[in-house]
Amino acid sequence: MLSHGKLVTALQFFTPIFQDYWHIIYPVNKNTDGFNYYLDNSKKATTYKGEFNSEGIYLFFGYDGKYHEHALESAQYGLACWEAYHQSKNNSWKIKALKQCDWLVSNQSRSGAWFIEHKNSKYETLPSPWSSALAQGFAISSLVRAYKYTKNDNYLQSARIAFNYMNTDIAEGGLKRFIDSGGYIYEEYPTESLNGVLNGYIFVLFSIMDLASVDESYELVLQDNIKNLRTILPLFDAGFWSYYSLDGNISSGFYHRLVIRQLEALIVAGYDFSTEVKIMNKQLRTPTYVCKAFLKKVLK
């Protein structure tokens, strides 16, 4: 229970005061201008104490105790660098962000995917190597910002083909999975059966918002995804808490709070999810619900 990250994970059921690098509860950016990200994720860059490769690319400290190049983590770090640059105007953050974006462009497959060699042992049926909608989403959001700052079409083209891959049915090798009860989800972990991580899907939705901000042809896709989120959100309501994913995994305190922040960011962007936020906040304020969720998570 007290291994790396576990103590903070436990405490965040009861309070957001305790955080670490892997459990940052990002503030909502109230004033978005097309360059700010929807959540202030700058600490993901400014507090990073890990390693980089010889080219300045973020290295992920893996589950095997070794450092790896990892498209998801590099994309997320690059996006955080853009946020740090936007806030500070310190050019060093722009340089770091562009390095991650250039690496993403260079390491993108012809299909538009980024493939990851290093796997989380919790997801044994992931393909080897595997792709992730969360990696695609973070990369798209970072690349769109690279395009906005530089006007280099290569970044936007990379973002477009990344979305095209992600939007391909999972049965055809993409990451879009249709749900039997209705709606669909982009799979953060494309396992053999439905996984369906909620926060990962909403981060993908943010990336579609970013694409629509530079290319109006994505507006219909965006509106369809907003409608789809409204359709599938009830599937993540356990009555007393939220599900992390559609395979029945109860959210940790961190992920329950993160989804609230994501929905609040959508409200700022003009989409009304206030009812869902109210329900989830009430669950956080109900001690019996919190304890029930905590116990279920510990026992699982």
N, C-alpha and C positions, 0 to 999 in steps of 0.2 A: 504493500500500500504506500510505502514511503520511497519507492524508487523514483527515478528522474521524472519530474513533472506530476507525479501522482498526488503529492501533498497539495500543490496548488489546485489541481483538478478537484480534489475533495473540498477544499475551502471555498472554491468558487460556486459551489451549490448554495452557500450561505451568505457570501459577501463578494463583491467585485474588488475589494481592496487589494487582495493578493494577486499578483500577476508575475509571469516570467516571460521569456522570449517567445515561447510557444503558446502562451495563453494571454496575449494582449487583448484587452477589451477595447477595441478601437472607438474613439469618439466619432459621432456623425458630423460630416462637414455640412454646415448649415448654408454656406454660400458657395455653391458650385459654379464655376465659370468655364467649364469645359476642359480645364487643366487639372483642377483639384480632383482627387478621387472621391468617391461617395463616402468612404470612411477614411479617417485620418490614420493611415497605416504607416506613417513615416518612421515610427519606432522600430519597425521591422528592418529598417536600414540603419538608423542611427545607433541602435543598441546592439548590433550584431558584433560578436566577438570571435567569430569563427575564422575559417581559412578561405583563401582564394587561390585559384590556380595561377600559373605564371602569366596568364593573359588578363588577370583581374576578374575572372568569372567566379561567382559565388560557388562554394562547395558545401554540400549538405553532409552533416555528420550523421551517418546512417545507423540503422539498427544493428549493424555488424561491428560498430565501433570504428569504422573507417570513413574517410571523406570521399564523396562522389560528386561528379557533375550530374545535375538533376534538373531537368527542364522546368518542372513545377516550381521548385524552390528558387531557381534563377529568375524565372518570370516574376514571381512574387517579390523577390528582392529588388529587381529592376523597377517594378511598379512603385515600391516604397521609396526608391531613390528619386523617382520623378516627383513624388509628393514632398520629399525633403527639399528637393531643388525648388519646387514651386513656393514653398514657405520661406526658404532662406535666401534664395537667389545665389547660393554658393555654387560656383561652376563645377566644383569637384563632384557634386552629386549628379549633375547632368552628364559628366564624363562617365561616371559609373553606370548610370542608367543606359546610356548608349552602348556601352560595352556588352551589357546583358542582352540588349535588343539585337546587336550585331551577331552575337553568338546564337541567338534564337533563329535569326534569318539563315545563318550558315548551317545550322543543325536541324532545320525543318525538313521532313521527308517530302518527296514529290506529292504525296497524297495530301499534305497540309498538316500532318500530325507531328507531334514531338513524342518520341518513344523513350521510355524510361527503363533502364536495366535493373535498378535497385528496387526490390519489392518489400512491402510490409508483410510480414509473415501471417498477419491476421487475415489476409486476403489470398488464400492459397490458390484459388482458381483464376487469378488474373493471368492474362496472356504473358508470355515472355518473349520480347520485351512488351511493355504495356503502355497505353496512352491514357490520358486522363482529361476529362472535360474541365477540371479545375486548372490544370496546366494550360489548356487551350484558352480558357477564359482570362487568366492572369496575363498570358502572353499577348492576347488580343488587346487588352486594356493598356498594357505597356507599349506595344507597338503603335497603337493609335496616338498615344502621347508623343512618341518619337516622331511620327508623321506631323503632328501639329506643331512641334517645335522646329523641325528641320525642313518640312515640305518635301521630304524624300519619298517618292512613291513606292520604293521598295518595301518600306515598312507597312504601308497600307495594303499592298498586294499580299504580303505575308499574312497580315491579319485576316484578309478576305478568304484566302485558301484555308487558313486555320479554322474559320467558321464553317466553310463548306464541308470540311472533313467531319467536324464535330456534329454537324446537322444531318449527317448521313445515318440512316437506320443502323442500329447495332448489328442486325442480322446481315448487313452488307459491309461490315467492317468499320462502321462509324461509332458514334457514342450516344446517339439518340434512341432511347428505349421507350416504347409505348407501354402504358400501364393498362392492365386488363379492365380496371374499374373506371378508366377514362383518363385522358391527359397523357403526358409524356414527361420524361426527365432526361437531362444529359448526365451520363454516368461519370462521376468522379472516379469510381472504382468499377470498371466494366467487367465484373465477375460473370460467371456462367448464368446465374439467375439474378433476378432483380435485387439491386442494392439500394440505389436511390437516396443519395445524401442531400439533405435539404440545403444546408448552407452552401455547398458546392454549386448547386443549381442556381442559387440567387447570385453568387459571384459571376456565373456565366451570364445571367440576365444583365448584370452591370456591364459586362463586356459588349453585349448587344446594344445597350444604350450608348456605349462609346462609339460603336460602329455607325449607329444611326446619326450620331452627332457630326459625322464627316461624310456620310453617304445616305441620302434620304431613301434610297431603295431598301434599306433595312428597317424602315419605320413599320411596315406591315408585319415583319418578323417580330419586331419588338412588341407590338400590340398583341400579337398572338401569344407571345410568351407571358405577358402580363395577365392575359385572360387565363392561360394555362396555370399560372401560379395560383390564381384564385381557385381554380378547379381542384388542384392537388393539395393545397394547404390543409384542408380538413383531414387528409390521410395521415398527417403528422401530429394530430392532436390525440394524446393518450387519455384525455379527460382531466388529468391532474398535472400533466407535464407534456413536453414535446418529445417526439421521436427524432433521433438523429438521422435515421434512414428508414426506408420502407421495408427493411428486413426485420423490423421490430426492435431495433437497438435504441434504448432510451438515451436521450441527450445527456451529456454531462452539464454541469452548471455553466461551464464556459460556452458550450455550443448553444444552449438555450438562450443565454444572454446575447451571443453573437447574432443569432437570427433576429432577435428583437431589434438590435442596432441596424441590421440590414433592412428590415421592414421600415424602420424609422427613416432610413436613407431614401427608400422608395417614396415615402410620404413627402419628404423634402423635394423630391424630383417631380411631384405632382400626382402620384398614384396613391389612392386612399386604402391603406391597410390598417387604419386606426383601430378597427374592431379586433383584429387579430393581435395587435400590439397590446391592447387593453386586456385581453384574455391571458396572454402570456405573462404580462406584468403581474396580474392578479395571482397567477400560479406561483410566481416568485415570492409574493408577499404572504402566501399561505403556508405557515410552518409545517402543517401536516402533509401538504403536497410535496414540499421540499424534502422532508425526511423520507417520504415514500419513494421519491425519485432517487434519492441518494442510496437508500437501501437496495433498491432494485439494481442500480448500477454496480454497487459493491458485490452483490450476490452473483451477478452475471459475470 
